[in-house]
Amino acid sequence: MFQRTWDPQHLLHLANALMLGGVLLLLLGVSGAYLFDQWLSLPLVVACHALVILGPTALKIGYVMRLLAKRQLALAA
């Protein structure tokens, strides 16, 4: 199986960026799907509802990556 080792600092930076992106996607999705839905077209409202699912998914993946990076940094110290 393909295995790639990441630098823990790089992985931590990537995880933080993914978590921030997930929060922003979630906020954009909630605001578009529930606050501004009367001004948006139906495809945009559907896309905003998709962001409500994709945002927390990115947040969770980023959190697991952060835990992995922190563990690697603790083991290296």
PyMOL Python script that loads the backbone (N, CA, C, O; Angstrom):
from pymol import cmd

cmd.read_pdbstr("""\
ATOM      1  N   MET A   1       0.835  -1.176   0.000  1.00  0.00           N
ATOM      2  CA  MET A   1       0.000   0.000   0.000  1.00  0.00           C
ATOM      3  C   MET A   1       0.881   1.240   0.000  1.00  0.00           C
ATOM      4  O   MET A   1       1.963   1.247   0.587  1.00  0.00           O
ATOM      5  N   PHE A   2       0.406   2.291  -0.665  1.00  0.00           N
ATOM      6  CA  PHE A   2       1.170   3.525  -0.759  1.00  0.00           C
ATOM      7  C   PHE A   2       1.228   4.207   0.599  1.00  0.00           C
ATOM      8  O   PHE A   2       0.205   4.443   1.241  1.00  0.00           O
ATOM      9  N   GLN A   3       2.430   4.514   1.014  1.00  0.00           N
ATOM     10  CA  GLN A   3       2.602   5.153   2.314  1.00  0.00           C
ATOM     11  C   GLN A   3       3.492   6.370   2.151  1.00  0.00           C
ATOM     12  O   GLN A   3       4.586   6.283   1.592  1.00  0.00           O
ATOM     13  N   ARG A   4       3.017   7.502   2.643  1.00  0.00           N
ATOM     14  CA  ARG A   4       3.791   8.731   2.569  1.00  0.00           C
ATOM     15  C   ARG A   4       3.912   9.317   3.970  1.00  0.00           C
ATOM     16  O   ARG A   4       2.919   9.429   4.689  1.00  0.00           O
ATOM     17  N   THR A   5       5.100   9.680   4.345  1.00  0.00           N
ATOM     18  CA  THR A   5       5.294  10.298   5.649  1.00  0.00           C
ATOM     19  C   THR A   5       5.288  11.806   5.474  1.00  0.00           C
ATOM     20  O   THR A   5       5.928  12.338   4.567  1.00  0.00           O
ATOM     21  N   TRP A   6       4.565  12.489   6.344  1.00  0.00           N
ATOM     22  CA  TRP A   6       4.460  13.934   6.309  1.00  0.00           C
ATOM     23  C   TRP A   6       5.264  14.519   7.462  1.00  0.00           C
ATOM     24  O   TRP A   6       5.360  13.927   8.538  1.00  0.00           O
ATOM     25  N   ASP A   7       5.826  15.663   7.223  1.00  0.00           N
ATOM     26  CA  ASP A   7       6.457  16.420   8.289  1.00  0.00           C
ATOM     27  C   ASP A   7       5.356  16.843   9.257  1.00  0.00           C
ATOM     28  O   ASP A   7       4.358  17.416   8.821  1.00  0.00           O
ATOM     29  N   PRO A   8       5.502  16.582  10.549  1.00  0.00           N
ATOM     30  CA  PRO A   8       4.422  16.901  11.495  1.00  0.00           C
ATOM     31  C   PRO A   8       4.037  18.383  11.509  1.00  0.00           C
ATOM     32  O   PRO A   8       2.861  18.708  11.671  1.00  0.00           O
ATOM     33  N   GLN A   9       4.999  19.274  11.344  1.00  0.00           N
ATOM     34  CA  GLN A   9       4.678  20.702  11.313  1.00  0.00           C
ATOM     35  C   GLN A   9       3.847  21.051  10.077  1.00  0.00           C
ATOM     36  O   GLN A   9       2.913  21.850  10.154  1.00  0.00           O
ATOM     37  N   HIS A  10       4.191  20.451   8.948  1.00  0.00           N
ATOM     38  CA  HIS A  10       3.430  20.684   7.719  1.00  0.00           C
ATOM     39  C   HIS A  10       2.025  20.107   7.853  1.00  0.00           C
ATOM     40  O   HIS A  10       1.050  20.726   7.427  1.00  0.00           O
ATOM     41  N   LEU A  11       1.925  18.931   8.442  1.00  0.00           N
ATOM     42  CA  LEU A  11       0.620  18.308   8.654  1.00  0.00           C
ATOM     43  C   LEU A  11      -0.237  19.142   9.607  1.00  0.00           C
ATOM     44  O   LEU A  11      -1.444  19.269   9.402  1.00  0.00           O
ATOM     45  N   LEU A  12       0.372  19.705  10.639  1.00  0.00           N
ATOM     46  CA  LEU A  12      -0.356  20.556  11.573  1.00  0.00           C
ATOM     47  C   LEU A  12      -0.858  21.823  10.881  1.00  0.00           C
ATOM     48  O   LEU A  12      -1.991  22.250  11.105  1.00  0.00           O
ATOM     49  N   HIS A  13      -0.023  22.415  10.049  1.00  0.00           N
ATOM     50  CA  HIS A  13      -0.429  23.605   9.309  1.00  0.00           C
ATOM     51  C   HIS A  13      -1.572  23.282   8.343  1.00  0.00           C
ATOM     52  O   HIS A  13      -2.530  24.047   8.233  1.00  0.00           O
ATOM     53  N   LEU A  14      -1.469  22.163   7.654  1.00  0.00           N
ATOM     54  CA  LEU A  14      -2.516  21.737   6.731  1.00  0.00           C
ATOM     55  C   LEU A  14      -3.819  21.435   7.470  1.00  0.00           C
ATOM     56  O   LEU A  14      -4.902  21.766   6.986  1.00  0.00           O
ATOM     57  N   ALA A  15      -3.715  20.813   8.634  1.00  0.00           N
ATOM     58  CA  ALA A  15      -4.900  20.489   9.428  1.00  0.00           C
ATOM     59  C   ALA A  15      -5.588  21.756   9.921  1.00  0.00           C
ATOM     60  O   ALA A  15      -6.816  21.846   9.893  1.00  0.00           O
ATOM     61  N   ASN A  16      -4.814  22.726  10.370  1.00  0.00           N
ATOM     62  CA  ASN A  16      -5.399  23.997  10.813  1.00  0.00           C
ATOM     63  C   ASN A  16      -6.104  24.716   9.665  1.00  0.00           C
ATOM     64  O   ASN A  16      -7.180  25.285   9.851  1.00  0.00           O
ATOM     65  N   ALA A  17      -5.497  24.689   8.483  1.00  0.00           N
ATOM     66  CA  ALA A  17      -6.120  25.320   7.320  1.00  0.00           C
ATOM     67  C   ALA A  17      -7.409  24.597   6.934  1.00  0.00           C
ATOM     68  O   ALA A  17      -8.393  25.237   6.562  1.00  0.00           O
ATOM     69  N   LEU A  18      -7.407  23.274   7.021  1.00  0.00           N
ATOM     70  CA  LEU A  18      -8.603  22.507   6.699  1.00  0.00           C
ATOM     71  C   LEU A  18      -9.714  22.754   7.713  1.00  0.00           C
ATOM     72  O   LEU A  18     -10.886  22.833   7.344  1.00  0.00           O
ATOM     73  N   MET A  19      -9.355  22.876   8.977  1.00  0.00           N
ATOM     74  CA  MET A  19     -10.359  23.174   9.994  1.00  0.00           C
ATOM     75  C   MET A  19     -10.948  24.576   9.786  1.00  0.00           C
ATOM     76  O   MET A  19     -12.158  24.760   9.911  1.00  0.00           O
ATOM     77  N   LEU A  20     -10.116  25.547   9.476  1.00  0.00           N
ATOM     78  CA  LEU A  20     -10.607  26.888   9.206  1.00  0.00           C
ATOM     79  C   LEU A  20     -11.510  26.902   7.976  1.00  0.00           C
ATOM     80  O   LEU A  20     -12.556  27.551   7.974  1.00  0.00           O
ATOM     81  N   GLY A  21     -11.106  26.190   6.943  1.00  0.00           N
ATOM     82  CA  GLY A  21     -11.931  26.095   5.750  1.00  0.00           C
ATOM     83  C   GLY A  21     -13.267  25.421   6.020  1.00  0.00           C
ATOM     84  O   GLY A  21     -14.291  25.822   5.467  1.00  0.00           O
ATOM     85  N   GLY A  22     -13.260  24.401   6.867  1.00  0.00           N
ATOM     86  CA  GLY A  22     -14.502  23.727   7.220  1.00  0.00           C
ATOM     87  C   GLY A  22     -15.458  24.634   7.971  1.00  0.00           C
ATOM     88  O   GLY A  22     -16.664  24.615   7.721  1.00  0.00           O
ATOM     89  N   VAL A  23     -14.926  25.430   8.889  1.00  0.00           N
ATOM     90  CA  VAL A  23     -15.774  26.375   9.627  1.00  0.00           C
ATOM     91  C   VAL A  23     -16.344  27.429   8.681  1.00  0.00           C
ATOM     92  O   VAL A  23     -17.518  27.784   8.779  1.00  0.00           O
ATOM     93  N   LEU A  24     -15.517  27.928   7.769  1.00  0.00           N
ATOM     94  CA  LEU A  24     -15.998  28.930   6.819  1.00  0.00           C
ATOM     95  C   LEU A  24     -17.061  28.356   5.884  1.00  0.00           C
ATOM     96  O   LEU A  24     -18.054  29.021   5.588  1.00  0.00           O
ATOM     97  N   LEU A  25     -16.855  27.121   5.419  1.00  0.00           N
ATOM     98  CA  LEU A  25     -17.865  26.483   4.577  1.00  0.00           C
ATOM     99  C   LEU A  25     -19.175  26.290   5.329  1.00  0.00           C
ATOM    100  O   LEU A  25     -20.254  26.502   4.777  1.00  0.00           O
ATOM    101  N   LEU A  26     -19.075  25.891   6.581  1.00  0.00           N
ATOM    102  CA  LEU A  26     -20.279  25.702   7.392  1.00  0.00           C
ATOM    103  C   LEU A  26     -21.017  27.021   7.583  1.00  0.00           C
ATOM    104  O   LEU A  26     -22.237  27.072   7.428  1.00  0.00           O
ATOM    105  N   LEU A  27     -20.303  28.075   7.912  1.00  0.00           N
ATOM    106  CA  LEU A  27     -20.941  29.378   8.105  1.00  0.00           C
ATOM    107  C   LEU A  27     -21.553  29.905   6.809  1.00  0.00           C
ATOM    108  O   LEU A  27     -22.643  30.478   6.824  1.00  0.00           O
ATOM    109  N   LEU A  28     -20.862  29.716   5.701  1.00  0.00           N
ATOM    110  CA  LEU A  28     -21.394  30.123   4.409  1.00  0.00           C
ATOM    111  C   LEU A  28     -22.644  29.318   4.062  1.00  0.00           C
ATOM    112  O   LEU A  28     -23.622  29.869   3.558  1.00  0.00           O
ATOM    113  N   GLY A  29     -22.609  28.026   4.331  1.00  0.00           N
ATOM    114  CA  GLY A  29     -23.758  27.174   4.038  1.00  0.00           C
ATOM    115  C   GLY A  29     -24.960  27.510   4.894  1.00  0.00           C
ATOM    116  O   GLY A  29     -26.080  27.575   4.388  1.00  0.00           O
ATOM    117  N   VAL A  30     -24.748  27.724   6.182  1.00  0.00           N
ATOM    118  CA  VAL A  30     -25.863  28.051   7.078  1.00  0.00           C
ATOM    119  C   VAL A  30     -26.461  29.401   6.720  1.00  0.00           C
ATOM    120  O   VAL A  30     -27.682  29.558   6.686  1.00  0.00           O
ATOM    121  N   SER A  31     -25.605  30.370   6.456  1.00  0.00           N
ATOM    122  CA  SER A  31     -26.141  31.695   6.118  1.00  0.00           C
ATOM    123  C   SER A  31     -26.888  31.669   4.790  1.00  0.00           C
ATOM    124  O   SER A  31     -27.924  32.319   4.656  1.00  0.00           O
ATOM    125  N   GLY A  32     -26.387  30.936   3.818  1.00  0.00           N
ATOM    126  CA  GLY A  32     -27.072  30.871   2.532  1.00  0.00           C
ATOM    127  C   GLY A  32     -28.316  30.009   2.555  1.00  0.00           C
ATOM    128  O   GLY A  32     -29.297  30.313   1.877  1.00  0.00           O
ATOM    129  N   ALA A  33     -28.285  28.935   3.329  1.00  0.00           N
ATOM    130  CA  ALA A  33     -29.415  28.003   3.332  1.00  0.00           C
ATOM    131  C   ALA A  33     -30.544  28.450   4.236  1.00  0.00           C
ATOM    132  O   ALA A  33     -31.701  28.112   3.985  1.00  0.00           O
ATOM    133  N   TYR A  34     -30.240  29.198   5.278  1.00  0.00           N
ATOM    134  CA  TYR A  34     -31.279  29.529   6.258  1.00  0.00           C
ATOM    135  C   TYR A  34     -31.526  31.024   6.446  1.00  0.00           C
ATOM    136  O   TYR A  34     -32.621  31.412   6.855  1.00  0.00           O
ATOM    137  N   LEU A  35     -30.547  31.865   6.161  1.00  0.00           N
ATOM    138  CA  LEU A  35     -30.730  33.299   6.389  1.00  0.00           C
ATOM    139  C   LEU A  35     -31.090  34.060   5.111  1.00  0.00           C
ATOM    140  O   LEU A  35     -31.959  34.931   5.127  1.00  0.00           O
ATOM    141  N   PHE A  36     -30.424  33.729   4.012  1.00  0.00           N
ATOM    142  CA  PHE A  36     -30.619  34.458   2.764  1.00  0.00           C
ATOM    143  C   PHE A  36     -31.294  33.607   1.693  1.00  0.00           C
ATOM    144  O   PHE A  36     -31.159  33.893   0.503  1.00  0.00           O
ATOM    145  N   ASP A  37     -32.011  32.577   2.096  1.00  0.00           N
ATOM    146  CA  ASP A  37     -32.590  31.658   1.115  1.00  0.00           C
ATOM    147  C   ASP A  37     -33.657  32.308   0.250  1.00  0.00           C
ATOM    148  O   ASP A  37     -33.852  31.881  -0.888  1.00  0.00           O
ATOM    149  N   GLN A  38     -34.350  33.316   0.739  1.00  0.00           N
ATOM    150  CA  GLN A  38     -35.403  33.940  -0.054  1.00  0.00           C
ATOM    151  C   GLN A  38     -34.836  34.788  -1.188  1.00  0.00           C
ATOM    152  O   GLN A  38     -35.556  35.087  -2.141  1.00  0.00           O
ATOM    153  N   TRP A  39     -33.568  35.182  -1.111  1.00  0.00           N
ATOM    154  CA  TRP A  39     -32.956  35.989  -2.162  1.00  0.00           C
ATOM    155  C   TRP A  39     -32.113  35.162  -3.133  1.00  0.00           C
ATOM    156  O   TRP A  39     -31.646  35.687  -4.143  1.00  0.00           O
ATOM    157  N   LEU A  40     -31.915  33.889  -2.841  1.00  0.00           N
ATOM    158  CA  LEU A  40     -31.091  33.037  -3.691  1.00  0.00           C
ATOM    159  C   LEU A  40     -31.959  32.160  -4.573  1.00  0.00           C
ATOM    160  O   LEU A  40     -33.115  31.877  -4.256  1.00  0.00           O
ATOM    161  N   SER A  41     -31.377  31.734  -5.689  1.00  0.00           N
ATOM    162  CA  SER A  41     -32.086  30.801  -6.559  1.00  0.00           C
ATOM    163  C   SER A  41     -32.048  29.404  -5.936  1.00  0.00           C
ATOM    164  O   SER A  41     -31.254  29.130  -5.037  1.00  0.00           O
ATOM    165  N   LEU A  42     -32.912  28.539  -6.428  1.00  0.00           N
ATOM    166  CA  LEU A  42     -33.009  27.190  -5.865  1.00  0.00           C
ATOM    167  C   LEU A  42     -31.699  26.403  -5.968  1.00  0.00           C
ATOM    168  O   LEU A  42     -31.327  25.743  -4.998  1.00  0.00           O
ATOM    169  N   PRO A  43     -30.976  26.441  -7.107  1.00  0.00           N
ATOM    170  CA  PRO A  43     -29.692  25.716  -7.139  1.00  0.00           C
ATOM    171  C   PRO A  43     -28.678  26.227  -6.109  1.00  0.00           C
ATOM    172  O   PRO A  43     -27.906  25.446  -5.554  1.00  0.00           O
ATOM    173  N   LEU A  44     -28.685  27.536  -5.859  1.00  0.00           N
ATOM    174  CA  LEU A  44     -27.768  28.072  -4.846  1.00  0.00           C
ATOM    175  C   LEU A  44     -28.165  27.646  -3.438  1.00  0.00           C
ATOM    176  O   LEU A  44     -27.299  27.395  -2.599  1.00  0.00           O
ATOM    177  N   VAL A  45     -29.463  27.562  -3.173  1.00  0.00           N
ATOM    178  CA  VAL A  45     -29.914  27.098  -1.855  1.00  0.00           C
ATOM    179  C   VAL A  45     -29.534  25.633  -1.663  1.00  0.00           C
ATOM    180  O   VAL A  45     -29.123  25.232  -0.574  1.00  0.00           O
ATOM    181  N   VAL A  46     -29.671  24.834  -2.721  1.00  0.00           N
ATOM    182  CA  VAL A  46     -29.271  23.423  -2.647  1.00  0.00           C
ATOM    183  C   VAL A  46     -27.762  23.312  -2.414  1.00  0.00           C
ATOM    184  O   VAL A  46     -27.312  22.476  -1.631  1.00  0.00           O
ATOM    185  N   ALA A  47     -26.988  24.153  -3.093  1.00  0.00           N
ATOM    186  CA  ALA A  47     -25.531  24.146  -2.898  1.00  0.00           C
ATOM    187  C   ALA A  47     -25.181  24.561  -1.468  1.00  0.00           C
ATOM    188  O   ALA A  47     -24.248  24.017  -0.878  1.00  0.00           O
ATOM    189  N   CYS A  48     -25.911  25.505  -0.919  1.00  0.00           N
ATOM    190  CA  CYS A  48     -25.658  25.922   0.463  1.00  0.00           C
ATOM    191  C   CYS A  48     -25.991  24.795   1.444  1.00  0.00           C
ATOM    192  O   CYS A  48     -25.295  24.612   2.443  1.00  0.00           O
ATOM    193  N   HIS A  49     -27.049  24.048   1.159  1.00  0.00           N
ATOM    194  CA  HIS A  49     -27.360  22.897   2.006  1.00  0.00           C
ATOM    195  C   HIS A  49     -26.261  21.830   1.907  1.00  0.00           C
ATOM    196  O   HIS A  49     -25.968  21.148   2.889  1.00  0.00           O
ATOM    197  N   ALA A  50     -25.664  21.691   0.741  1.00  0.00           N
ATOM    198  CA  ALA A  50     -24.540  20.764   0.601  1.00  0.00           C
ATOM    199  C   ALA A  50     -23.344  21.240   1.423  1.00  0.00           C
ATOM    200  O   ALA A  50     -22.616  20.425   1.989  1.00  0.00           O
ATOM    201  N   LEU A  51     -23.138  22.555   1.489  1.00  0.00           N
ATOM    202  CA  LEU A  51     -22.037  23.093   2.293  1.00  0.00           C
ATOM    203  C   LEU A  51     -22.247  22.843   3.780  1.00  0.00           C
ATOM    204  O   LEU A  51     -21.283  22.726   4.536  1.00  0.00           O
ATOM    205  N   VAL A  52     -23.512  22.762   4.200  1.00  0.00           N
ATOM    206  CA  VAL A  52     -23.805  22.461   5.604  1.00  0.00           C
ATOM    207  C   VAL A  52     -23.321  21.050   5.947  1.00  0.00           C
ATOM    208  O   VAL A  52     -23.005  20.769   7.103  1.00  0.00           O
ATOM    209  N   ILE A  53     -23.261  20.174   4.963  1.00  0.00           N
ATOM    210  CA  ILE A  53     -22.742  18.814   5.176  1.00  0.00           C
ATOM    211  C   ILE A  53     -21.225  18.779   4.980  1.00  0.00           C
ATOM    212  O   ILE A  53     -20.512  18.160   5.770  1.00  0.00           O
ATOM    213  N   LEU A  54     -20.734  19.436   3.939  1.00  0.00           N
ATOM    214  CA  LEU A  54     -19.306  19.364   3.617  1.00  0.00           C
ATOM    215  C   LEU A  54     -18.425  20.144   4.596  1.00  0.00           C
ATOM    216  O   LEU A  54     -17.278  19.763   4.832  1.00  0.00           O
ATOM    217  N   GLY A  55     -18.948  21.223   5.162  1.00  0.00           N
ATOM    218  CA  GLY A  55     -18.169  22.014   6.114  1.00  0.00           C
ATOM    219  C   GLY A  55     -17.774  21.227   7.353  1.00  0.00           C
ATOM    220  O   GLY A  55     -16.589  21.163   7.681  1.00  0.00           O
ATOM    221  N   PRO A  56     -18.745  20.618   8.061  1.00  0.00           N
ATOM    222  CA  PRO A  56     -18.362  19.816   9.227  1.00  0.00           C
ATOM    223  C   PRO A  56     -17.510  18.601   8.874  1.00  0.00           C
ATOM    224  O   PRO A  56     -16.694  18.160   9.684  1.00  0.00           O
ATOM    225  N   THR A  57     -17.692  18.060   7.677  1.00  0.00           N
ATOM    226  CA  THR A  57     -16.851  16.943   7.256  1.00  0.00           C
ATOM    227  C   THR A  57     -15.396  17.374   7.160  1.00  0.00           C
ATOM    228  O   THR A  57     -14.505  16.678   7.647  1.00  0.00           O
ATOM    229  N   ALA A  58     -15.154  18.514   6.537  1.00  0.00           N
ATOM    230  CA  ALA A  58     -13.790  19.044   6.451  1.00  0.00           C
ATOM    231  C   ALA A  58     -13.247  19.385   7.836  1.00  0.00           C
ATOM    232  O   ALA A  58     -12.065  19.181   8.111  1.00  0.00           O
ATOM    233  N   LEU A  59     -14.099  19.896   8.693  1.00  0.00           N
ATOM    234  CA  LEU A  59     -13.694  20.219  10.059  1.00  0.00           C
ATOM    235  C   LEU A  59     -13.266  18.965  10.815  1.00  0.00           C
ATOM    236  O   LEU A  59     -12.256  18.981  11.518  1.00  0.00           O
ATOM    237  N   LYS A  60     -14.018  17.890  10.679  1.00  0.00           N
ATOM    238  CA  LYS A  60     -13.681  16.640  11.375  1.00  0.00           C
ATOM    239  C   LYS A  60     -12.401  16.016  10.833  1.00  0.00           C
ATOM    240  O   LYS A  60     -11.575  15.525  11.602  1.00  0.00           O
ATOM    241  N   ILE A  61     -12.236  16.033   9.519  1.00  0.00           N
ATOM    242  CA  ILE A  61     -11.012  15.489   8.933  1.00  0.00           C
ATOM    243  C   ILE A  61      -9.805  16.313   9.374  1.00  0.00           C
ATOM    244  O   ILE A  61      -8.753  15.757   9.690  1.00  0.00           O
ATOM    245  N   GLY A  62      -9.953  17.628   9.396  1.00  0.00           N
ATOM    246  CA  GLY A  62      -8.868  18.486   9.867  1.00  0.00           C
ATOM    247  C   GLY A  62      -8.531  18.239  11.321  1.00  0.00           C
ATOM    248  O   GLY A  62      -7.363  18.293  11.708  1.00  0.00           O
ATOM    249  N   TYR A  63      -9.559  17.965  12.143  1.00  0.00           N
ATOM    250  CA  TYR A  63      -9.314  17.705  13.558  1.00  0.00           C
ATOM    251  C   TYR A  63      -8.548  16.395  13.752  1.00  0.00           C
ATOM    252  O   TYR A  63      -7.642  16.321  14.583  1.00  0.00           O
ATOM    253  N   VAL A  64      -8.908  15.375  12.994  1.00  0.00           N
ATOM    254  CA  VAL A  64      -8.183  14.102  13.095  1.00  0.00           C
ATOM    255  C   VAL A  64      -6.747  14.271  12.617  1.00  0.00           C
ATOM    256  O   VAL A  64      -5.824  13.708  13.206  1.00  0.00           O
ATOM    257  N   MET A  65      -6.557  15.040  11.557  1.00  0.00           N
ATOM    258  CA  MET A  65      -5.195  15.310  11.093  1.00  0.00           C
ATOM    259  C   MET A  65      -4.403  16.081  12.145  1.00  0.00           C
ATOM    260  O   MET A  65      -3.208  15.841  12.320  1.00  0.00           O
ATOM    261  N   ARG A  66      -5.052  16.993  12.838  1.00  0.00           N
ATOM    262  CA  ARG A  66      -4.393  17.763  13.903  1.00  0.00           C
ATOM    263  C   ARG A  66      -3.986  16.844  15.050  1.00  0.00           C
ATOM    264  O   ARG A  66      -2.881  16.964  15.580  1.00  0.00           O
ATOM    265  N   LEU A  67      -4.870  15.931  15.433  1.00  0.00           N
ATOM    266  CA  LEU A  67      -4.524  14.977  16.477  1.00  0.00           C
ATOM    267  C   LEU A  67      -3.323  14.121  16.077  1.00  0.00           C
ATOM    268  O   LEU A  67      -2.435  13.864  16.891  1.00  0.00           O
ATOM    269  N   LEU A  68      -3.304  13.686  14.827  1.00  0.00           N
ATOM    270  CA  LEU A  68      -2.186  12.880  14.334  1.00  0.00           C
ATOM    271  C   LEU A  68      -0.889  13.681  14.356  1.00  0.00           C
ATOM    272  O   LEU A  68       0.150  13.165  14.767  1.00  0.00           O
ATOM    273  N   ALA A  69      -0.940  14.928  13.920  1.00  0.00           N
ATOM    274  CA  ALA A  69       0.265  15.759  13.908  1.00  0.00           C
ATOM    275  C   ALA A  69       0.758  16.029  15.325  1.00  0.00           C
ATOM    276  O   ALA A  69       1.960  15.976  15.582  1.00  0.00           O
ATOM    277  N   LYS A  70      -0.160  16.318  16.246  1.00  0.00           N
ATOM    278  CA  LYS A  70       0.236  16.552  17.636  1.00  0.00           C
ATOM    279  C   LYS A  70       0.862  15.301  18.244  1.00  0.00           C
ATOM    280  O   LYS A  70       1.823  15.390  19.009  1.00  0.00           O
ATOM    281  N   ARG A  71       0.320  14.147  17.905  1.00  0.00           N
ATOM    282  CA  ARG A  71       0.879  12.890  18.418  1.00  0.00           C
ATOM    283  C   ARG A  71       2.284  12.660  17.870  1.00  0.00           C
ATOM    284  O   ARG A  71       3.183  12.239  18.598  1.00  0.00           O
ATOM    285  N   GLN A  72       2.466  12.943  16.567  1.00  0.00           N
ATOM    286  CA  GLN A  72       3.796  12.782  15.983  1.00  0.00           C
ATOM    287  C   GLN A  72       4.800  13.756  16.589  1.00  0.00           C
ATOM    288  O   GLN A  72       5.959  13.404  16.805  1.00  0.00           O
ATOM    289  N   LEU A  73       4.358  14.974  16.862  1.00  0.00           N
ATOM    290  CA  LEU A  73       5.247  15.952  17.485  1.00  0.00           C
ATOM    291  C   LEU A  73       5.603  15.540  18.924  1.00  0.00           C
ATOM    292  O   LEU A  73       6.736  15.738  19.364  1.00  0.00           O
ATOM    293  N   ALA A  74       4.643  14.972  19.648  1.00  0.00           N
ATOM    294  CA  ALA A  74       4.913  14.534  21.022  1.00  0.00           C
ATOM    295  C   ALA A  74       5.870  13.356  21.031  1.00  0.00           C
ATOM    296  O   ALA A  74       6.724  13.262  21.912  1.00  0.00           O
ATOM    297  N   LEU A  75       5.741  12.454  20.062  1.00  0.00           N
ATOM    298  CA  LEU A  75       6.636  11.300  20.010  1.00  0.00           C
ATOM    299  C   LEU A  75       8.038  11.700  19.589  1.00  0.00           C
ATOM    300  O   LEU A  75       9.011  11.062  19.991  1.00  0.00           O
ATOM    301  N   ALA A  76       8.152  12.748  18.785  1.00  0.00           N
ATOM    302  CA  ALA A  76       9.471  13.189  18.320  1.00  0.00           C
ATOM    303  C   ALA A  76      10.226  13.963  19.423  1.00  0.00           C
ATOM    304  O   ALA A  76      11.453  14.054  19.384  1.00  0.00           O
ATOM    305  N   ALA A  77       9.503  14.507  20.385  1.00  0.00           N
ATOM    306  CA  ALA A  77      10.150  15.300  21.427  1.00  0.00           C
ATOM    307  C   ALA A  77      10.777  14.445  22.502  1.00  0.00           C
ATOM    308  O   ALA A  77      11.360  14.974  23.449  1.00  0.00           O
TER     309      ALA A  77
END
""", "prot")
cmd.dss("prot")
cmd.show_as("cartoon", "prot")
cmd.util.cbc("prot")
cmd.orient("prot")
